[in-house]
Amino acid sequence: MCGTYGFRPSTGRVPYAGSVNSLEGQDSLPSVLGPLSNSIFGIKAFMQGVLSQRTWLRDPLVIRKHWDEEEYKLVEHGRGQSLCFAIIWDDGEVVPHPPIVRGLEETKRALEKAGHKVIDWKPLNHSMIMSVGQSIFDAGFAADFRAVSASSGEHLVKTMLPSQIPDPDGAFANERETISAYDLWQLQKAKRDLRQAYLEYWLATASETGTGRPVDALISPVAPFAAPPHGKYNYTMVFNALDYPALVIPVCKVDPDVDVKKPAHAFLNKKDQSTYELYEPEIYRDAPIAIQVVGRTQEDEAVIAMAEIVDAALKLRDN
């Protein structure tokens, strides 16, 4: 949203001990710490520095894994030659705004010009993954909010509420109640099974890429729009639930003369319709457009390397 690079590493790579967090004790779908930078070099330097410090001796939840230079050299990805990327044009839930689609199209053209292959990605169970992930967050959300806010008397910021919860004094308090441990276990099992299915789905793409390997990385919107009003929808929940590392790359900016509003399509659902209606080109003028490069769990170094390749291709696209 800010025109910077940002990296969401896999769980357990960057230490979290001692950091202030929300929903503490919610370990089903843990948040992670990752860097923001004005360059991918800054992202890489941060990760190399952190992963060289034996942080597992400071945080018991950190995985004992140093920076892997072989992985960064893309040994398992053809050493970075003739990669195959797959683009998520939409997730089956919300169709992105015209500027976001243009960002994806420019990325595809740049990668193909650089000698890489780009295919389409048909999302698998994204709606279900988002539903399970949100249900895990909601499992004790109301109780946690009440406990944390009680000491200060702080109130919920209403503009941060999702649009489907219009009345924080009523619906928030009554509909988001703590569920039983057993019910939470069922959500955790569902998340595990969804991750297993997604892994198998990804590996099966080896028959489609022409490289003999599965798709090397995904190219996805970060959100279906440029910087939005509070409480709107994004494309990041799926990769949080799957625990996939993702690196955000700025591509261009919204140009109302180019990114004109398209005629209404057959809406996928009410959320898709409200997202479509949200777009007015002039409101988004000059807002940054970004994509994210996504890899499989614990492929952090490879994702950084492939993001460097994507970024370099984008910078050369006009030459």
N, C-alpha and C positions, 0 to 999 in steps of 0.2 A: 504493500500500500504506500510505501514511502520512497520507492525507487532505489532501495538498497538490496544487497545480497543477504540471505539469511539461511541458516542451516539447522534442520531438525535432525539430530543424530539418533541412532538407535538407543533404546533404553540400556542404561548401564555403562555407557562409554564416558560420559562427562559426570563428575561427582556432583551430588546434590546435597550432601550432608551439611547441615548448618544453614541452609538457605530457607528463606521464608516461603511458605507455600500455602495454597488453599487445599481443602479436602484432604488434609493430612491423615494418613492411615488408609486411604483409598489406594490400594496397591494393585487392583485389577487392571487398571488402565493408567499407569503412572505418567505424569508429565515429565518432560526432559528439559535440560538447559542446553542452549545452543547459541552460537555467535551471530551477531549482525555485523556487516562490514560494507565498506564501499567497494570492495573487490573480492574476488574469489581467493586471491592471494592471502588476504586477511583471514578468510575462513580457514584456509589450509594451515596458516601459521598458528592460529589459535588451537586447532585440533592437534597439530603436531606437538605444540608446547604442552598442552594438557596431558596428552597420552604418553608423554615421555617422563612424567613425574610419579609413576608408581602410585597412582591415586587410590588403588584398591587397599593401600595401607592407611588411608584416611577416611574412606567411605566403604563400609562392608557390602554395599549393593553394587559397587563398580565391578564390571567384568575384568578379569586379569588378561588384558589384551593391549599390547603396545601398538603404536602406529605401525601399520603393516605396509611397508614400501612395495612389496610384491603386489599386493592388492591395488595400491595406488597406480602401479605401472600397468594395471589391467591385464595381468597375465591370464586370467580366466575369461577375459573379454577381447580376445584377439589382439591383445596389446594396443587396443585403441584404434585398430585399423578396420575400416568397413563395419562399423557398428550398426546394429539394428535397434532403432527406437520405435516405441509405439505411442501414439497420441490418443489421449482421452479427450475427444471433442465435447462430450457431455457425459454426465454420470448416470443418465437415465432418470434423474430427479429434477434437475434444473438446467435449462439451456443457457449458456453464457451469453452475455451482452456482446454486440458486434465488435467492440475494441478487443475483447478477450479472444474472440475467434480470430481476429486479425493477428494478434500476437502469436497464436498457435500456427497460423498459416505462414507467417514470416519465419518462424522457427523451423518449420518443415522445409521450406524452400532453402533456407541457409544450410541446413544439415545435408540435404540432397546435393546441393552445390559443392559441399565439402567432401562428397563421396560416400556418404552414409545412407543407409536405407531407413525409410520411415513407413510404418504401417499403421493401420487403425487398431485401436484397442477397444474391445467390447467389454464394458465393466461387468464384473461378476458380483452379484449380491450386494451392490453398494448401498441400496436402501436398507437392507437387513443389517449390514455392518454398522451403518450410522444409527439405526434404531437400537441395536444392542449396546453400542458405545454410549449413546445418550442415556440409556436406561441404567448403565453402570454408574455414570456420573450422578444420575438422579436418585440412586438407591438411598443415599443418606444426605442428599444435598440440603434439604430443608432443615434437618436437624443441625447440620454443620453450620449453616448460615445463622441460625438462631443462637447457637452456642458462641460463635465467634463474635457476633454483633452485640451480644448481651453486655459484654464488659464495657463497651464504649457508647452503646445506645445508637450505633450507626444504623441507618435505614438503607433499604435496597434502592439503588439508583434505577429508577423506573425506565429510563431510556435504554438501559442495557438488557431489559427483558426481551426474550424472543417474542415475536408478534403474536404467537398463539397464546400468550399468557398476559392478557390486557390488564388484569387487576391484581397487583401484587398483594393487596391487603386481603384478598379473598382466595383466588385460585392458587397463588403461590404457596400460601400457608396450608391449604387443605388438600391440594392434589399431589404435592410432592412430598409424601410422607415416607419415612424409613421402611424398607422392606425387610423380610426375614433373611437370616443367613442362608437358609436353603434356597430361597428365591434368587439371591445373589449368586450362589453356586451355579444355578442353572444358566444365568447370564454368562458367567465365566466359561462354562462348558460350551455355550453357543459361540462365544468369541473364539475359543480354541478351535472348534470345528470349522468356523468360517476362515480362520487363518490357514488351516490345513488345506481347505478346498482352494483357497487363493494361490497357495504355493504350488499345488498340483496343476492348477490352471495355467500359471505362469510357465512352469517347466514344460508343459505340453506345447508351448508356442515354438519349440525347436523345429517343428515340422513346417513352420510358416516363414521363418526368417531368412532362409537361404544361407545362413552362416554355420549351420550345424549346432548352434547354441540357441537357448531360449532368448527372448527379447532381452537386450542388455539393460535398458532402463525405460521407464515411462516418462512421457512429457504430459503434464497436466496443468489445467488452470490452478491457480491458488484459490481463487474464488470466481464466481460467475460474473463478477463486476469489478470495476476499479473501486477505490476507497468508498465504502458504503455508509449509509446511516447506521447508527448503533443497532445491535441486536439482529443483524441480518446474517444470511447463510453463507458458508464457505465450503471449499472442497478438501479441507484438511482432516476432518474427523476420521475418514476412512483410513488414512495412512497412520494416524495415531493408534487406531484400534488394531491395525495390522502390524504396527511397530516397524514401519518402513522409513529409512532415512530419506530426507528430501531436502534439496537445495534450491532456493528461490533465486531466479535470475531476472533482472529488469530487462525488458525488450524494447519498449517504445512508450509513447504517451498518447492519450486520447486526442483525436483530431475530429471535431464535430463535422467538418466538411467531408471527411472520409468515412468516419464511423457513424453513418446515418442509421436511424432507427428502421428496422426491418418490419414488414407486415407481420401481423400476429400469426404465429404458427399454431398447430394443434397442441394445446397445452397438456403437459404430462400430468399436472396436478395443480392445486391451488397455489402452492409455493412457486411453481414455475410461472404461473400467471402473474403473481404479485411481483416476481423478479423482472419479468418482461415489462410490466407497467412502471417499474421503478426507473427505467432507462430514459433519460432525456439528454441527448448529446451535449448540449451547452453546459449543463450542470457538471459534467465530468471533464470538461475541457482541461487538457494538460495533466490530467491525473495519470500516474504511472501505470503501465501495463506490465505484468510479470507472468512468467510460467515457472513451474517447478520440475526438477529432474528427480525422479524417484527410483530407488533401488530396493532390493530385498533386505531383510533384517540382517544387521551387522555388516553390510557392504558399505560402510561409511566412507572408507578411503576410495573405493571405486566410484561412488556417487560423486565425490569431490572431483575426481579425475574426469569423469564423463561430463560433469557440469562445466569444467574448464573447456572441454571440446565444444560443447554447445555454445558457450559464451564466445569463444573465439570465432565460431562460424557466424554467429549473429553480428559480431563486429566487422566481419569481412563481407557481409551480405550486399552492401551497396557498391563494392569495388568491382 
